[in-house]
Amino acid sequence: MRRLTVLYDADCPLCVHLRHWLLRQRQLVPLDLVPAGSQEARRRFSALDHAATLREITVIGDRGQVYRETAAWIVCLWALAEHRPRAHWLATPPGSPSPG
C-alpha cells in the first residue's frame, strides 16, 4: 500500500481533532484526509455509500481496499511510524478489540 485516503466528518469536533493528530504524526504511508460526503470524496469514490462514511470513519487504500469502523482505525495506526507495532498487535486475536 502506497497511500491511504481517510474520510472523516468535518462537522464532528472529535473527527477534526483526530484529523489534526494524524497530520502531526510521522507517516510511513501517506494519508490524504478528505471530508466525508464532500464533492471531492464523491468524485474520487463514486461507488461508496457516502451517507455511511459520515457515520463512521472510512479509509480507502490506493488499490480500492475499503476499511470501516475498527479496521479503519487500525489501518490508520499502521500507516504511522510510531504506532505501527500497536496496529499489528490490534490486528491479532489477543489484541482485537472485543465487541461491547
C-alpha positions in Angstrom: 0.0 0.0 0.0 1.4 3.3 -1.0 -1.3 5.8 0.1 -4.5 5.9 2.1 -7.4 8.2 2.0 -9.2 8.9 5.3 -12.8 10.1 5.0 -13.7 12.0 8.2 -16.7 14.0 9.3 -15.6 17.7 9.0 -18.6 18.7 11.2 -17.5 16.5 14.1 -15.1 18.2 16.6 -13.6 14.8 17.6 -13.1 13.8 14.0 -11.4 17.2 13.2 -9.2 16.8 16.3 -8.1 13.3 15.2 -7.5 14.6 11.6 -5.1 17.2 13.1 -3.5 14.5 15.2 -3.0 12.2 12.2 -1.4 15.0 10.3 1.2 15.7 13.1 2.3 12.1 13.1 5.2 10.7 11.0 3.6 8.8 8.3 5.1 5.6 6.7 2.2 5.6 4.3 0.9 9.0 3.3 -2.6 9.8 4.5 -4.9 12.0 2.4 -7.6 13.4 4.7 -10.8 14.2 2.9 -14.1 15.4 4.4 -16.7 12.6 4.1 -19.6 13.4 1.9 -17.7 16.2 0.2 -17.6 16.8 -3.6 -14.0 15.6 -3.6 -15.0 12.4 -1.8 -17.9 11.7 -4.1 -15.7 12.4 -7.2 -12.9 10.2 -6.0 -15.0 7.3 -4.7 -18.3 7.4 -6.5 -19.2 3.8 -5.6 -19.1 4.4 -1.9 -22.2 4.9 0.3 -21.3 8.4 1.3 -24.1 8.7 3.9 -22.4 5.7 5.7 -19.0 7.5 5.6 -20.5 10.3 7.7 -21.5 7.8 10.4 -18.1 6.0 10.8 -14.6 6.6 9.7 -13.8 5.1 6.3 -10.3 4.5 4.9 -9.6 3.7 1.3 -6.4 2.1 0.1 -4.7 3.0 -3.2 -5.9 -0.3 -4.8 -9.6 0.2 -3.8 -9.5 -1.5 -0.4 -12.2 -0.2 1.9 -11.8 -0.2 5.7 -14.6 0.8 8.1 -15.0 1.1 11.8 -12.3 -0.7 13.9 -10.4 -1.8 10.8 -10.2 1.8 9.6 -8.7 2.9 12.9 -6.2 0.0 12.8 -5.0 0.8 9.3 -4.6 4.5 10.2 -2.3 3.4 13.1 -0.5 1.0 10.7 0.3 4.0 8.5 2.1 5.8 11.3 5.7 5.2 12.2 5.3 5.2 16.0 2.0 3.3 16.0 2.6 0.5 13.5 3.6 -2.0 16.2 0.4 -1.3 18.1 -1.6 -1.7 14.8 0.0 -5.1 14.2 -0.9 -6.2 17.8 -4.5 -4.9 17.4 -4.9 -7.0 14.2 -4.2 -10.2 16.2 -6.8 -12.2 18.2 -5.3 -11.2 21.6 -5.2 -7.5 20.6 -8.5 -7.4 18.8 -11.0 -5.0 20.4 -13.9 -7.2 21.6 -17.5 -6.2 20.9 -19.0 -4.3 23.8 
